[in-house]
Each structure stands twice: as structure tokens, then as C-alpha cells.
């Protein structure tokens, strides 16, 4: 729900991602929508249905956000993170989206590029990343290690 309008936030089209531009968001759920990876290739249900949806928690918004995955590589990376590797009980998946992450040559083609930088971090990293007041006793290298990704999937077009 948007704090200012009270509306539920749904991300479907490229421009919809702007509401979370630059925000780290915790992935609460990854739900394929009839698509899968078979023999290393993405198998889509059809050409008009998104590959999957993800439910996100972002500090900027009080309610959960539903985002639909419409880029093949974003889906493949989410599949690898959630279905192949898995997210353990002591871990959490965090996604980031920002056009600022794109390498200079990719910026003009950004509407056709994968959007998500996916990381799996130790549980509690999301709070450390999004709230500088969280665990103030954790400083320097110890804080860095507590929020450092264990695994990541970053499109090649990102810095």
C-alpha cells in the first residue's frame, strides 16, 4: 500500500519498477506462473503470461508489493536462487532494482534489460541494510559481514 494514496502496489510494466528504484527489498515469496527451467532453458507457459510473481517487503511502503516477472533472465535468476539453490531458514533473499546499476552502454536499452540484482544474505541483513539505527553495536567489518551476500545473481549489464 502506498503511504500517500493508500493503494496497493503492483509492479507489472517496466515503468512500474520506478516505485522501488534504488530500494533493497526482501523477497517473501517467489511464485512461478506456469513457467519453469527445463534442461537449462526457460519454458514459458505462453507469450502473454508473466513468468512469475514475487512478493516483496520494502521499508519505503508499509504493505507488501506484488511484482510480476516479465524478463526471461530475471526469472532464470530467481529460479536458480529459489528452486535450485534454495533459501535456508537462516537466510533471506533480497532484490534491488535501479537504472543506476546499468553499465553506460546498457542504459539506452534499459527497457529491454533484466531488472533485478538478486542476493541471498544472512537473515537480518535486510534490516541492517535499510535501517542504520538497527543494531548500532554492529560496526565496521562486523556489520559488513552480517549483511554481505552469500550468493548473488547479477545481470552482466549491471556494474
Secondary structure, 3 states (H helix, E strand, C coil): CCCCCCCCCEECCHHHHHHHCCCEEEEEEEEECCCEEECCEEECCCCCCCCEEEEEEECCCCCCEEEEECCHHHHHHHHHHHHHHCCCCCEEEEEECCHHHECHHHHHHHHHCCCCEEEEEECCHHHHHHCCCCCCCCCHHHHHHHHCEEEEECCCCEC
